[in-house]
Amino acid sequence: MAGGLAVEVRDLRKIYRTRRGRQAAVAGLDLSVPRGGVHGFLGPNGAGKTTTIRMLLGLIAADSGSILIFDHPIPSGINQVISRVGAIVEQPRFFPAFTGRKNLILLARGIGAPPSRVDQVLAEVGLGDRGRDRFGKYSLGMKQRLAIAATLLKDPDLLIFDEPTNGLDPAGIHEIRDTMRGLADRGKTVLVSSHILSEVAQIADTVSIIGRGRLLAEGTVAELLRTGGSESVRVGVADRRRAVELLTRAGYEVSADDGGLLVTSTEHLEPSKITELLARSGLYVNELVPMRADLESVFLELTTDDHLGAADPTGDRPQPRRAQEGQQ
């Protein structure tokens, strides 16, 4: 993966006036997207993802803060990087009666891309054998892949996709995931926003999680899993009632779990300590299984209303959870 940052955002803010007063769509957001690989830009609906992407592309102006794309300031330096960026922000529009290839030929002429790129990009997104089919006959997944092909006509270094799998069936989602991963494997930087973790977790190299316009966590998927808030162990023991008493008294949270016990701690949980604690009272475990955290549990923990607190368009930002904090 190439070094440096493709996108660097610092203290970005965008506030709208509504009938209920000032509403912060983006409230002091920091965002760091490494060069190369897939970066998941994750958050619930209304978190500020689309507003942020529009500011990255110079489509709307930020109220304050800074944006750098390949070290060029946006929007003042957008002419220096526009040829290096491809994006899908809204549902793309193509002529239904024309073939996919014809649509791309017309687009290539309009943006000054060489005609030879058309067949290349069709092959890159897996539509090489369907380019001569009418666009109106394409499935939703194929239409989205043609939109990605259109962004590749300029051979950009950075691709920005806003919720690219919305409305797709499982097969279409799989196709788009494979396409994004393939682009990253060829050296592109792919920034993809989503509110559905399963779409991104399988292909992302790094992740930023936001809520109410603020950064909540960032790092690689593996690092964020290691810095998750709680750890759990499934424990099997004959006298569950006595085990619950002992473990609760020792400060663990204990709940029933399909014939066993789920033991949880907000601090680092060592299964051997549980075994020792129970064995001292004559209780011997017949099952002891650490429960692996997943990105969805981290996401849900970070984006609950209790964690986010009240949105304040002018207030101080809470400190996000950064992966390196779990490594100190």
Helices and strands as residue ranges (DSSP letters): E 5-18, E 21-34, E 37-42, H 49-56, E 64-69, E 72-73, H 78-81, G 82-84, E 85-88, H 100-111, H 116-124, G 135-137, H 140-151, E 158-162, H 170-185, E 189-194, H 197-201, E 206-211, E 214-220, H 221-226, E 231-237, H 240-249, E 253-257, E 260-265, H 271-279, E 285-291, H 295-303, H 305-308, E 321-322, G 323-327
